[in-house]
Amino acid sequence: MPHPQINNTDLDIPRDISTEIFISNWKIYRKIIENDNMSHRDGYGKLRDILINEMRRPFSFLDLACGDAYYSSKVLQQTKAEKYIGIDVSEQALTLAKKEFAGSDIETRFERADFINFDRIIKPPADVIWVGFSVHHLDTPDKLRFMKKVKKALSNGGVFIIYEPILLEGENLRLYFERFKQTFYEHWRGLSKEESESLLEHVRESEKPETTENWINLGKDAGFTKADKVFSEKTGLYEMFKYGSG
Ligand SMILES: C[S@@+](CC[C@H](N)C(=O)[O-])C[C@H]1O[C@@H](n2cnc3c(N)ncnc32)[C@H](O)[C@@H]1O
């Protein structure tokens, strides 16, 4: 496979509290992945099982807010994926993502852009659209607008899968942050005091999770006829949802 370049398709890269930690210092998130603080291993294991069981023909995989593709690159090697497109705002992450796919037979393309504008970058349809830990940065109406675009961009029989933080019933953002902190201090490993402070500020200021019911209803409102929770990780912070039609 030829070595793909990273394209700067969209110069309007959002630089705010939701993206800054990833753009300026990818090392923090890489440590989070390596210490499995967000249950990447189990979550991406579930993604692999879905892809193996449900995508039995060669398929394209659009990884929105792909980060360094550390796990998606490994999962896709075990599937019939033939084409991968990764979109992210972090140049550092995209450079690593490109390396993760080096030597793979999967055709790859990397774009530095706001993932919300994916429909201006790729030529639909896509067979699988995946977002790991990123839709929750959008406000609820924007989540719905985004999901409608995803629905439109999927091929016949295509699936949309997300792995996102959840609010418990009756929980508001303040209580969510308290629960996050408790889980963080009990289970998370590997971050220095300064890195922990940056991460906690990022979570407090930019995470907008939904209840399980809302994540499902957003998919239904976007036009998906199938919208299901398919996985909960061990600390109760994150769940995976799968949306499809037909
Ligand atoms: C929590 S990380 C998730 C990375 C990867 N999907 C995973 O499962 O580990 C969030 C990623 O979203 C990217 N990101 C945040 N906002 C974005 C936006 N508006 N457009 C594109 N990427 C964005 C960050 O650079 C970062 O790589």
The ligand as a Gaussian input file, in Angstrom:
#p B3LYP/6-31G(d) Opt

LIG

0 1
 C      -11.188000      10.644000      23.858000
 S      -10.268000      10.697000      22.365000
 C      -10.848000       9.256000      21.506000
 C       -9.876000       8.707000      20.513000
 C      -10.277000       7.374000      19.904000
 N      -11.504000       7.503000      19.155000
 C      -10.430000       6.312000      20.960000
 O      -11.397000       5.541000      20.914000
 O       -9.542000       6.192000      21.805000
 C      -11.094000      11.986000      21.540000
 C      -10.513000      12.254000      20.157000
 O      -11.376000      13.145000      19.491000
 C      -10.608000      14.123000      18.810000
 N      -11.537000      15.246000      18.620000
 C      -12.160000      15.980000      19.560000
 N      -12.998000      16.869000      18.999000
 C      -12.893000      16.673000      17.655000
 C      -13.521000      17.277000      16.526000
 N      -14.414000      18.235000      16.662000
 N      -13.192000      16.819000      15.296000
 C      -12.260000      15.827000      15.137000
 N      -11.644000      15.222000      16.171000
 C      -11.962000      15.645000      17.409000
 C       -9.419000      14.343000      19.703000
 O       -8.319000      14.895000      19.029000
 C       -9.169000      12.914000      20.178000
 O       -8.312000      12.222000      19.298000

